[in-house]
Amino acid sequence: MELIKTSAVLLVSLLTFFFGQTLKSQILNLDSVTADYFKHYDVIFLGEQHGIKTTDSIETKLISILKTQNTKILLEVGYDRNYALNNFFIKKDSINYKFFNRKYNRNNSKLFRLLSNSNIIPKAIDVATREDLDKGAIFDAYSKEKRMPTTVKNDIDEFYEIGRMDFPSQMKNTNLYENFYTKFRNNLKVHKFFLEKDSTDIEEYFEALKYRILADYDSSAKIFVFSNYRESFMFSQIEREIIKNPKARIISINGSAHVGLNPQKIDKETRNKSWIPLAYRTKINLNNKNVCSICLVHRAKSLFKKDYPKEMEYILNHTEAEKYYLIKLNYKGSPFEDLIGVYDYIVVY
């Protein structure tokens, strides 16, 4: 009888040890993770909490692992900022680089240096910047030929005269932009003929403006950031990049809410009840592509603790400060049951 009891205790101990080791094995030091770990994924979303300075370092680390010979980086930044991005990454214009860094808090960005050294040109895919539209791209595209058609000249003159869309002139100027967009669409053939190879970029620019206006006045969303119009525009940019280069790996950096794979598990109180996050939208519409969602969780500053306190406690108990970790969520005995299907992985930093 004693032998049976001893054997049972030993078996329980071994199972406990094995189970514990299995759990720990899902928490990997990011330094040990190689590109092979993600080789099956075509589209990878990195979900950040905006405004944390050290996020730049972890995103740089991740992209250095994830990037391939054929990679496109997409940023949740107003589409109109592609002018500043292109001027730096293509023309090496340091003035635009400094402006972009200052505007979006990416001073001395390790990520931008990595992309520049890797010859990867990032693309801004968000709806147009509301407060201060960057009209430089429009000026460059339309100033190549002095003898432009009258219809085009009048449209662009009108566009430049419209002011900012912030308070107190928001309603007035937004309506003016909306009227301009209607004229642009009506004269689209003339604009495209005049612009030639630049017509697609300019058309997308004005689409970004239109979708910003739609998102601002979306009655189904409490705030524009969680409007389906916004998600729809960002998805269209992902889809277009895939059409242009079907074999490219797409890496999109977005706010963490946008990279959720299960809209039913996203916090609904501050968001559109019918909201479809970008990553989920991509997964269901591009079912021939393997989509991966990675949520970035800061040990000290993350809002993750509010929504998932038990999971955050587990993370803090099994990771160390100032180290980077990759955690797989879906496995037998996972302590992250509520997160399975929301994200594929968590990166702790």
C-alpha positions in Angstrom: 0.0 0.0 0.0 2.8 2.4 0.9 4.5 1.6 -2.4 1.3 2.5 -4.3 1.0 5.8 -2.3 4.6 6.6 -3.0 4.2 5.9 -6.7 1.1 8.0 -6.8 2.9 11.0 -5.2 5.8 10.5 -7.5 3.5 10.5 -10.5 1.7 13.6 -9.4 5.1 15.3 -8.8 6.2 14.3 -12.3 3.0 15.5 -13.9 3.2 18.8 -12.0 6.8 19.3 -13.1 6.1 18.4 -16.7 3.0 20.6 -16.8 4.9 23.5 -15.3 7.8 23.0 -17.8 5.2 22.9 -20.6 3.8 26.2 -19.4 7.2 27.8 -19.1 8.2 26.5 -22.5 5.6 28.7 -24.1 7.3 31.8 -22.7 10.4 32.3 -24.8 13.2 34.8 -24.5 12.8 36.8 -27.6 16.6 36.5 -28.3 16.1 32.8 -28.9 13.3 33.3 -31.5 14.3 33.1 -35.1 12.6 33.9 -38.4 11.6 30.2 -38.8 9.2 30.5 -36.0 7.0 32.7 -38.1 7.8 31.3 -41.6 4.2 30.2 -42.3 2.7 33.7 -41.9 2.0 36.1 -44.8 0.4 39.0 -42.9 1.6 39.8 -39.4 0.0 42.5 -37.2 1.9 44.1 -34.3 -0.5 45.7 -31.8 1.0 48.5 -29.7 -0.2 50.7 -27.0 0.4 54.2 -28.4 2.6 56.6 -26.5 5.1 54.3 -24.8 8.6 55.4 -25.8 10.3 51.9 -25.5 7.8 50.4 -28.0 10.1 51.6 -30.8 12.9 49.3 -29.5 10.7 46.2 -29.3 9.2 46.8 -32.7 12.6 47.2 -34.2 13.7 43.9 -32.5 10.6 42.1 -33.8 10.9 43.4 -37.4 14.5 42.5 -37.5 13.3 38.9 -36.8 10.2 39.0 -39.0 11.4 40.8 -42.2 12.2 38.8 -45.2 13.9 39.6 -48.5 10.4 40.8 -49.7 8.7 42.7 -46.9 6.3 45.7 -46.8 5.9 47.6 -43.6 2.6 49.4 -43.0 2.1 52.1 -40.4 -1.1 53.3 -38.7 -0.4 56.9 -39.6 -2.4 59.3 -41.8 -2.1 58.5 -45.5 -1.1 62.1 -46.2 2.2 61.5 -44.3 3.4 59.2 -47.1 4.9 62.4 -48.7 7.2 62.9 -45.7 8.0 59.1 -45.6 8.8 58.9 -49.3 10.9 62.0 -49.2 13.1 60.5 -46.5 13.3 56.8 -47.5 13.5 57.4 -51.2 15.0 60.9 -51.6 16.9 60.9 -48.2 15.5 64.3 -47.3 16.5 64.8 -43.7 14.1 67.7 -43.2 11.0 65.6 -43.8 12.5 62.8 -41.6 12.9 65.2 -38.7 9.4 66.6 -39.2 7.9 63.1 -39.3 9.8 62.0 -36.2 8.7 65.1 -34.3 5.1 64.9 -35.3 4.8 61.2 -34.4 7.2 61.0 -31.5 9.7 58.7 -33.2 12.8 60.8 -32.4 16.0 58.9 -33.1 13.8 56.0 -34.2 15.6 52.7 -34.2 12.9 51.3 -36.4 13.3 53.9 -39.1 17.1 53.3 -39.1 16.5 49.6 -39.5 14.1 50.1 -42.4 16.4 52.6 -44.1 19.4 50.2 -43.8 17.2 47.4 -45.1 15.9 49.4 -48.0 12.3 48.9 -46.8 10.0 51.9 -47.6 7.2 52.0 -45.0 3.7 53.1 -46.1 1.2 55.0 -44.0 -2.3 53.4 -44.4 -4.6 55.3 -42.0 -7.2 57.8 -43.0 -6.0 61.3 -43.6 -4.7 63.4 -40.7 -7.5 65.5 -39.5 -5.8 68.5 -37.8 -3.3 69.5 -40.5 -3.4 67.8 -43.9 0.0 67.4 -45.4 -0.6 68.8 -48.9 3.0 68.6 -50.1 2.3 65.4 -52.1 -0.5 67.2 -54.0 1.7 70.2 -54.7 4.6 68.0 -56.1 2.3 65.9 -58.3 0.4 68.8 -59.8 3.2 71.3 -60.2 5.1 69.3 -62.9 3.2 70.8 -65.7 2.3 74.5 -65.8 -0.3 74.2 -68.5 -2.7 72.0 -66.6 -6.3 71.8 -67.6 -8.5 74.6 -66.1 -10.8 72.0 -64.4 -7.8 70.5 -62.6 -6.3 73.9 -61.7 -9.5 75.1 -60.2 -10.0 71.9 -58.2 -6.5 72.1 -56.7 -6.7 75.8 -56.0 -9.9 75.1 -54.1 -8.3 72.3 -52.2 -5.4 74.5 -51.1 -7.7 77.2 -49.8 -9.6 75.0 -47.4 -8.3 75.4 -43.9 -7.7 73.0 -41.0 -10.4 70.6 -39.8 -10.0 71.1 -36.1 -12.2 73.2 -33.8 -13.8 75.8 -34.2 -13.9 75.6 -38.0 -14.3 71.8 -38.1 -17.8 71.6 -39.5 -17.3 74.3 -42.1 -14.0 73.1 -43.4 -15.0 69.4 -43.3 -18.0 70.3 -45.5 -15.7 72.1 -47.9 -13.4 69.1 -48.1 -16.3 66.9 -48.8 -17.5 69.2 -51.6 -14.0 69.2 -53.0 -13.9 65.4 -53.0 -17.1 65.2 -54.9 -15.7 67.5 -57.6 -12.5 65.5 -57.7 -14.4 62.3 -58.4 -16.5 64.0 -61.0 -13.4 65.2 -62.8 -11.4 62.0 -62.1 -10.7 61.1 -65.7 -9.1 64.5 -66.4 -7.1 64.3 -63.2 -5.8 60.8 -63.9 -4.9 61.7 -67.5 -2.9 64.7 -66.2 -1.2 62.9 -63.3 -0.4 59.7 -65.3 1.7 57.4 -63.0 1.0 59.5 -59.9 -2.8 59.2 -60.3 -3.2 56.1 -58.1 -1.4 57.7 -55.1 -3.3 60.9 -55.4 -6.6 59.1 -55.7 -5.8 57.1 -52.6 -4.8 60.3 -50.8 -8.3 61.8 -51.5 -9.9 58.5 -50.6 -8.1 58.7 -47.2 -9.6 62.2 -46.8 -13.1 61.0 -47.7 -12.9 58.1 -45.2 -11.7 60.4 -42.5 -14.8 62.5 -43.0 -17.0 59.5 -43.0 -15.4 58.2 -39.8 -15.8 61.5 -38.1 -19.5 61.5 -38.7 -20.1 57.8 -38.2 -23.2 57.6 -35.9 -22.5 54.0 -35.0 -19.1 54.8 -33.5 -18.7 56.8 -30.3 -15.3 58.1 -31.5 -13.8 58.0 -35.1 -10.9 55.7 -34.2 -13.4 52.8 -33.9 -15.3 53.5 -37.0 -15.7 50.7 -39.6 -15.0 53.4 -42.2 -11.5 53.8 -40.8 -10.9 50.0 -40.6 -12.3 49.6 -44.2 -9.8 52.1 -45.6 -6.8 50.5 -43.8 -7.9 47.1 -45.0 -8.1 48.4 -48.6 -4.4 49.5 -48.3 -3.4 46.1 -47.1 -5.3 44.4 -50.0 -3.7 46.8 -52.5 -0.2 46.0 -51.3 -0.9 42.3 -51.7 -2.3 42.8 -55.2 0.8 44.8 -56.1 3.2 42.2 -54.6 1.4 38.9 -53.9 4.5 37.2 -52.5 5.5 40.0 -50.1 5.2 39.5 -46.3 3.1 42.3 -44.9 3.9 43.6 -41.4 1.4 46.1 -40.1 1.9 48.2 -37.0 -1.3 49.3 -35.4 -2.9 50.0 -32.1 -3.6 46.8 -30.1 -7.4 47.0 -30.5 -7.0 46.9 -34.3 -5.1 43.6 -34.3 -7.8 41.6 -32.5 -8.9 38.4 -34.3 -12.2 38.1 -32.5 -14.5 41.1 -32.5 -16.8 39.5 -29.9 -14.0 39.6 -27.3 -12.9 43.1 -27.9 -14.1 45.6 -25.2 -17.4 46.9 -26.6 -18.1 49.7 -24.1 -16.0 52.4 -25.8 -16.2 51.1 -29.3 -18.7 50.5 -32.1 -20.8 47.5 -31.3 -20.6 46.3 -34.9 -16.9 47.2 -35.2 -14.7 44.7 -37.2 -11.0 45.1 -36.2 -8.5 45.3 -39.0 -6.7 42.0 -38.4 -10.0 40.1 -38.2 -11.2 41.9 -41.3 -8.0 40.8 -43.1 -8.3 37.2 -41.9 -11.9 36.6 -43.1 -11.5 38.5 -46.4 -8.1 37.2 -47.4 -8.5 33.5 -46.5 -5.7 32.5 -48.8 -3.3 34.3 -46.5 -2.0 33.1 -43.1 -2.6 36.0 -40.7 -0.8 36.4 -37.4 -1.7 38.8 -34.5 0.9 39.8 -31.9 -0.1 42.0 -29.0 2.8 44.1 -27.4 2.4 44.2 -23.7 4.6 46.6 -21.5 5.1 45.2 -18.0 4.7 48.5 -16.2 2.6 50.7 -18.5 0.2 48.5 -20.3 -3.5 49.0 -20.4 -3.6 45.3 -20.8 -3.8 45.0 -17.0 -7.2 46.6 -16.9 -8.8 44.2 -19.3 -6.9 41.0 -18.3 -5.7 41.4 -14.7 -5.2 37.6 -14.1 -3.3 37.2 -17.3 -1.1 40.2 -16.4 -0.4 38.8 -13.0 0.7 35.6 -14.6 3.0 37.4 -17.0 4.6 39.5 -14.2 5.2 36.4 -12.2 6.9 34.5 -15.1 8.9 37.3 -16.7 11.7 39.7 -15.7 11.9 43.4 -16.1 14.0 44.8 -19.0 13.8 41.6 -20.9 11.8 40.7 -24.0 9.6 37.6 -24.2 7.4 35.9 -26.8 4.4 34.0 -25.4 2.2 31.6 -27.4 -1.4 31.8 -26.2 -3.1 28.7 -27.6 -1.8 25.5 -26.1 -3.1 22.7 -23.8 -3.3 24.0 -20.2 -2.8 27.7 -21.3 -3.4 30.2 -18.5 -4.5 32.7 -21.2 -7.8 31.1 -22.0 -9.7 34.4 -22.4 -7.1 35.6 -24.9 -7.1 32.5 -27.2 -8.5 33.6 -30.5 -8.1 37.3 -29.7 -4.3 37.3 -30.4 -1.9 34.5 -31.5 1.0 35.8 -29.4 1.9 38.3 -26.8 5.3 40.0 -26.7 6.3 41.3 -23.3 8.8 44.1 -22.9 
